[in-house]
Amino acid sequence: MVTQVAQRSGYLTAFRIVAALSMLSVLGQAVTAGQLMSGVTDAAHGSGATVVHVLGLAQLVVAVLLWRPGRGAGWPALVSLAVLLLGAVQSMLGGMGQVSLHVPLGLTLFGLSVWLVVWSWRR
């Protein structure tokens, strides 16, 4: 549920933008991971992780603003928190070379990101 307050305040628009950018950054990580598998250096993948984390934090902040002052639904804030925390765990696992856990978590992050974008544009 998204209230008129959330729509008029611009919180929903901000959430749509940040959620879409976050989703695209996770997709970009999949692309750079594929390049990494073919022997390209991991600099782009490592830098992309920073972008994912920063956008994940921004998404959480905007989701909380959409929920509390915006009087919107609260669950996108919880999912955004899960995305941020799972992203940190996934990044840590990737740094440790645990690809068997790193890749499925990446797919989970992408799925959650798509879900948030679809939800925000259906409002």
N, C-alpha and C positions, 0 to 999 in steps of 0.2 A: 504494500500500500504506500502510495506517495501522496502526501497532502498538497493542497494548494499553496501552503506556506513554503514547502520544499521546492515546488516548481517556480514560484515567484521570486524566491530568494536567490536563485541561481545555484543552489547546492546540487540539484539534480544535474544541471548542465556541467558543472565542475566535475561531478562524479563520472558522468559519461565520458568526458575528455580524459580524465586521469585513468579510468578503468580501461579505455581503449588503448591508451599509450602503454599501460602496464601489460596488457595482453600482447601487444605488438613487440614489446621488449622480450617477453618470454618466448614468443615465436622466433625472434631474432637469435635467441640463445640456441634454439633447435638448429637453426641454419649454421651458426658458427660451430656447434657440436659436430655437425656433419662434415664441415670443413676440417675440423680437428682430426676426425677419423681418417681423412684422406691425406694427412701429413702436414697440413698447414699449422703454423705456430698457434699457441693458445692465447695469445695476447688479446685478440678480439673477444674470445669467450670469457676471459677473466674480466675485461673491462665491461662487458655486457652484464656480468653478474652484479657489478656495482650499480648499473642503471636499473636493473630489476629490483634491487633492494631499495634504492631511493624512490622509485615509482611506487613500490609496495607500501612504503611508509606514507607517501603522499596520498595514496588511495585510502589507507586506513584513516588518516586525518579527515579527508573529505567525507568518507563514509560516516564517521562519528558526527561531523557537522550536519550531514543530511539527516541523521537520526535524531540528535538532541535538539538543537535549535530549529532544525528544519521540520521536525515532527514526522519524519519519514520512518520507514521500516528499520528495525534494529539489526536484523540478520545480515544485511550486507556488511556491516561493521565487523561482525563476528567472522564472516567468511574472509574479509580483508585481513583481519588479524591472523587467521589461519594461513592465508597466502603468504603473509610476511614471515611468519614463524617457519612454515614449511620451506620457504625460499632460503632462509638462513641455514636450516638443517641440510637442505639439498646442496647448497654451496659448500658447506663443511664436508659433506660426504664426497663431493667431487674433488675437493682439494686433497682428500685422503686417498683418492683413487678407487673409491667404492662405487664403480660404475653400475653394478647390479642393483643398487639402491638409488643412485643418483638419477638414472634415466627414468624409472617409474615415477619418482617424485616430480621430475620435470613434466611428465605427461599429466600428472595430477594437477600441478600448478596451472598448466595451460587449460585444462578442463574447467577448473574453478574460475579462471580469468575469463574464459569465454562465457561461462554461466553468468557472471556479474555484468558483462557487457550486454548480453542479450536481455537480461532482466531490466537493465537501466534504459534500454531503447524501446522496450515494450510498455513503458509507463507513459 
